């Protein structure tokens, strides 16, 4: 049963290229399946989340992170009476535009494009992927996803203006996205904050005393578990405390959003779209607790010398390969080399590199630049 303010697939604005309805799958379920079967989705398996495979192959990659986001997002959506198929499609596609080496790779591609007066944004690149880059069908380019999924790709985490991005004007930039899209950003935060704590602890880069002291949400949960299981293994107590942190943040997101919906008096998706602010939010207290967790991760994990050094070496490889292809576009695959003769070369190079996995980029660097060791 969908709430009145949930997106009903029957009321979708439809696809860019009309298609007949499937006999037993709604349009959002089909979108979800098209994302899962795309090459760009599969490549997430070999793209960095925080730790590259130099550390271990036990840690999250961009694909496993995406699956965790989808699991939490579906739970939140179902509890709020939202459309779980649309939510799942948005969760699965939300990181599909990420380049190699996580946010560091995105930042470096952005820096290179700024040299030409352009920018790189993984959400906008994701839209390009599903609209043009993926070629799987005879009748149309791209995946031909519904309007609401394409809209959610660009609007789930921020608002755009038509003045800044006239090419996005069709996506109702003066309106809020549906609640199914609004929840993705904060669910993403819940997923990566708790997962990064887990991976950082496993990598022995996060230490329990500092975590308990600096992150009260975790500290209080661990203290109660320690009281109940004083002889328990530290790792298992850590696991239980982390599970409680995730549960508390997700529960707060649900309960506070439900309260925001009630106070706004929402009766339809149009009410959501025309509301002056986004309604999927943490309570002030949970936002404060989540902020403390994020600050801890930035100070105690992301800036750790081992992580920073690995990140710097990775983006050096990306940068060198970018420069090489600018100078030698004929060394790219034939379709990219051909495009580079008719379109801005830097843009084609960026598109090619953005689609690479970490491993493929490093292999290209070794083979084309004669580098015999990893950066």
C-alpha positions in Angstrom: 0.0 0.0 0.0 1.5 3.3 -1.1 1.0 6.5 0.9 -0.7 9.4 -0.8 2.6 11.2 -1.1 4.4 8.2 -2.7 5.3 7.9 -6.4 2.9 5.6 -8.1 4.5 4.0 -11.2 1.2 4.4 -13.0 1.5 8.2 -12.7 5.1 8.3 -14.0 6.0 11.0 -16.5 7.2 8.1 -18.6 10.3 7.3 -20.7 12.0 9.5 -23.3 11.2 6.8 -25.9 7.7 5.2 -25.3 7.6 1.5 -24.6 4.7 -0.9 -24.0 4.1 -1.9 -20.4 5.5 -5.2 -19.2 3.0 -7.8 -18.3 4.0 -8.2 -14.6 6.7 -5.6 -13.8 6.0 -1.9 -13.2 8.2 0.7 -14.8 10.3 1.3 -11.7 11.0 -2.4 -11.3 12.1 -2.5 -14.9 14.4 0.5 -14.3 16.0 -1.2 -11.3 16.6 -4.3 -13.4 18.1 -2.3 -16.3 20.5 -0.7 -13.9 21.6 -4.0 -12.4 22.2 -5.5 -15.9 24.3 -2.5 -17.1 28.0 -2.6 -17.6 28.5 0.6 -15.6 26.9 -1.1 -12.6 29.1 -4.2 -12.8 32.2 -2.0 -13.0 31.5 -0.6 -9.5 32.8 -3.9 -8.2 36.3 -2.8 -9.1 36.1 0.8 -8.0 37.4 2.1 -4.7 35.1 3.1 -1.9 37.8 4.1 0.7 40.3 1.3 0.7 42.0 0.1 -2.5 42.8 -3.6 -2.9 46.3 -2.8 -1.9 45.0 -3.0 1.7 42.8 -6.1 1.4 40.0 -7.5 -0.6 37.8 -7.8 2.5 36.8 -4.1 2.5 33.9 -2.4 0.8 34.1 -1.5 -2.9 31.8 0.9 -4.7 29.4 -2.0 -5.6 29.1 -3.5 -2.1 28.5 0.0 -0.7 25.8 0.5 -3.3 24.1 -2.7 -2.2 24.2 -1.6 1.4 22.6 1.7 0.5 19.8 -0.1 -1.4 19.1 -2.4 1.5 18.7 0.5 4.0 16.9 2.7 1.5 14.3 0.0 0.8 13.6 -0.5 4.5 13.2 3.3 5.1 10.9 3.6 2.0 8.7 0.7 3.0 8.3 1.9 6.5 7.2 5.4 5.3 4.8 3.9 2.7 7.0 5.0 -0.2 7.5 3.3 -3.5 10.2 0.7 -2.8 10.9 -0.2 -6.5 11.6 3.4 -7.3 13.7 3.8 -4.2 15.7 0.7 -5.0 16.3 1.8 -8.5 17.6 5.2 -7.3 19.8 3.6 -4.6 21.4 1.2 -7.1 22.1 3.9 -9.7 23.2 6.6 -7.3 26.9 5.9 -7.7 27.0 4.6 -11.2 28.8 7.8 -12.4 31.8 7.5 -10.0 35.2 7.3 -11.7 38.1 5.1 -10.5 39.5 5.8 -7.0 36.4 7.1 -5.4 36.0 10.8 -4.5 39.7 11.4 -5.1 39.3 10.3 -8.7 36.3 12.5 -9.1 38.1 15.5 -7.7 41.1 15.0 -10.0 38.9 14.7 -13.1 37.1 17.9 -12.0 40.5 19.7 -11.7 41.5 18.6 -15.2 38.2 19.7 -16.8 38.5 23.1 -15.1 41.5 23.7 -17.3 39.0 23.8 -20.2 36.3 25.7 -18.4 34.2 22.6 -17.6 33.5 20.5 -14.5 33.1 16.9 -13.6 30.2 15.8 -11.4 29.5 12.1 -10.8 25.7 12.6 -10.7 25.7 14.4 -14.0 28.0 11.8 -15.4 25.6 9.1 -14.2 22.8 10.7 -16.2 25.0 10.8 -19.3 25.7 7.0 -18.8 22.1 6.0 -18.6 21.0 8.4 -21.4 23.8 7.8 -23.9 26.8 5.7 -22.8 25.1 2.4 -22.2 24.1 0.7 -25.5 21.9 -2.3 -25.0 18.8 -1.8 -27.1 17.9 -1.6 -30.7 15.1 0.9 -30.4 16.9 3.7 -28.4 20.2 4.9 -26.9 20.9 4.4 -23.3 18.7 2.6 -20.8 15.6 4.7 -21.5 14.8 5.0 -17.8 11.7 6.7 -16.5 11.7 10.4 -15.8 11.6 10.0 -12.0 14.7 7.8 -12.0 16.6 10.2 -14.3 15.4 13.1 -12.1 16.5 11.4 -9.0 19.9 10.7 -10.3 20.7 14.4 -10.5 18.5 15.7 -7.7 18.9 13.2 -4.9 21.7 15.0 -3.2 21.5 18.6 -4.2 19.5 21.2 -6.1 20.4 22.6 -9.5 19.2 25.8 -11.2 18.3 26.1 -14.9 20.6 29.2 -15.0 23.6 27.1 -14.1 22.6 24.0 -16.0 20.2 24.8 -18.8 20.7 21.3 -20.2 18.8 20.0 -17.1 15.8 22.3 -17.4 13.4 19.4 -18.2 13.9 18.0 -14.7 11.7 20.5 -12.8 14.7 22.2 -11.2 12.4 24.7 -9.4 10.7 21.8 -7.5 11.7 19.3 -4.9 12.2 15.7 -6.1 9.9 13.0 -4.7 10.5 11.6 -1.3 12.0 8.4 -2.7 14.8 10.5 -4.2 15.2 12.7 -1.2 15.9 9.8 1.2 18.9 8.5 -0.9 21.4 11.0 0.2 21.0 10.5 4.0 20.7 6.8 3.6 24.0 6.9 1.6 25.5 8.8 4.6 24.3 6.2 7.1 25.7 3.4 4.9 29.1 4.8 4.3 29.7 6.3 7.7 29.0 3.0 9.5 30.8 1.0 6.8 33.9 3.2 6.9 34.0 2.8 10.7 33.9 -1.0 10.2 36.6 -1.1 7.5 38.8 1.4 9.4 38.6 -0.7 12.5 39.4 -3.9 10.5 42.4 -2.1 9.0 43.6 -1.1 12.5 43.4 2.6 11.6 40.6 3.3 13.9 41.1 2.6 17.6 38.3 1.8 20.0 39.2 4.2 22.9 39.3 7.2 20.5 36.1 6.1 18.8 34.2 5.7 22.0 35.4 9.1 23.3 34.9 11.1 20.1 31.6 9.6 18.8 29.1 9.6 21.7 26.5 7.7 19.6 28.9 4.8 19.3 30.4 5.3 22.8 27.0 5.0 24.6 26.0 1.9 22.5 29.4 0.2 23.2 29.2 1.0 27.0 25.9 -0.7 27.3 27.0 -3.8 25.3 30.2 -3.9 27.4 28.2 -3.9 30.5 26.0 -6.8 29.3 28.9 -8.8 27.8 32.0 -7.9 29.8 33.8 -11.1 28.7 32.8 -10.8 25.0 35.3 -10.4 22.2 36.1 -6.8 21.4 35.4 -7.3 17.7 31.9 -8.7 18.4 31.1 -6.0 20.8 32.2 -3.5 18.2 30.0 -5.1 15.6 27.0 -4.9 17.9 27.6 -1.3 18.8 28.0 -0.4 15.1 24.7 -2.2 14.3 23.0 -0.1 16.9 24.4 3.1 15.5 23.1 2.2 12.1 19.7 1.3 13.5 19.4 4.5 15.6 20.3 6.7 12.6 17.9 4.9 10.3 15.1 4.9 12.9 15.6 8.6 13.5 15.5 9.3 9.8 12.2 7.4 9.5 10.6 9.0 12.6 11.7 12.5 11.9 10.7 12.3 8.3 7.3 10.9 9.2 6.8 13.9 11.6 7.9 16.4 8.8 5.4 14.8 6.5 2.6 15.1 9.1 3.4 18.7 9.8 3.5 19.6 6.1 0.1 18.0 5.6 1.2 16.2 2.4 -1.6 14.7 0.3 0.2 14.1 -2.9 3.5 14.0 -4.7 2.7 17.4 -6.0 2.6 18.6 -2.4 6.1 17.2 -2.0 7.4 18.9 -5.2 6.1 22.3 -4.2 7.1 22.2 -0.5 9.7 24.9 0.2 12.3 22.5 1.6 13.3 18.8 1.5 11.4 16.8 4.1 13.6 13.7 4.5 15.8 14.8 7.4 17.4 13.7 10.6 16.2 15.3 13.9 18.5 18.0 15.1 20.0 15.7 17.7 20.6 12.9 15.3 22.1 15.3 12.8 24.5 16.5 15.5 25.4 12.8 16.3 25.9 12.0 12.7 28.1 15.2 12.3 30.3 14.0 15.1 30.7 10.6 13.4 31.6 12.3 10.1 34.2 14.6 11.7 35.8 11.6 13.4 36.1 9.7 10.1 37.7 12.8 8.4 40.2 13.3 11.2 41.0 9.7 12.1 40.5 7.7 8.9 40.4 9.7 5.6 43.4 11.8 6.6 45.5 8.8 7.8 48.9 8.8 6.1 48.4 5.3 4.8 45.1 6.2 3.2 46.3 9.6 2.0 49.4 8.2 0.4 47.5 5.5 -1.4 45.0 8.1 -2.6 47.8 10.4 -3.9 49.5 7.6 -5.8 46.2 6.6 -7.3 45.3 10.0 -8.6 48.8 10.5 -9.9 48.2 7.5 -12.1 44.8 8.9 -13.3 46.4 12.3 -14.0 49.2 10.9 -16.0 46.9 8.8 -18.1 44.6 11.8 -18.7 47.6 13.8 -20.1 48.7 10.8 -22.2 45.3 10.4 -23.9 45.1 14.2 -24.5 48.4 14.0 -26.4 47.6 10.5 -28.0 43.9 10.2 -28.5 44.5 7.5 -31.1 45.6 5.2 -28.2 42.1 5.1 -26.9 39.7 2.4 -28.2 38.5 3.1 -31.7 35.1 4.5 -30.8 36.7 7.1 -28.4 39.4 8.0 -30.8 36.8 8.6 -33.5 34.7 10.8 -31.1 37.8 12.7 -30.2 38.1 13.8 -33.8 34.7 15.4 -33.8 34.1 16.5 -30.1 36.2 18.3 -27.5 39.1 15.9 -26.9 39.3 16.6 -23.1 35.6 15.6 -22.7 36.1 12.3 -24.5 39.2 11.5 -22.5 37.3 12.3 -19.3 34.4 10.0 -20.3 36.8 7.2 -21.2 38.8 7.4 -17.9 35.7 7.9 -15.8 34.4 4.5 -17.0 37.5 2.6 -16.0 37.9 0.4 -13.0 40.9 0.9 -10.7 42.6 -2.1 -12.0 42.1 -1.3 -15.7 43.4 2.2 -15.2 46.6 1.0 -13.5 47.1 -1.6 -16.2 46.6 1.0 -19.0 49.2 3.1 -17.3 51.7 0.3 -17.1 51.1 -0.7 -20.8 51.0 2.8 -22.4 53.3 4.8 -20.2 55.9 2.0 -19.6 55.4 2.2 -15.8 56.5 -1.2 -14.4 55.3 -0.5 -10.8 52.1 0.7 -9.3 52.2 4.4 -8.3 
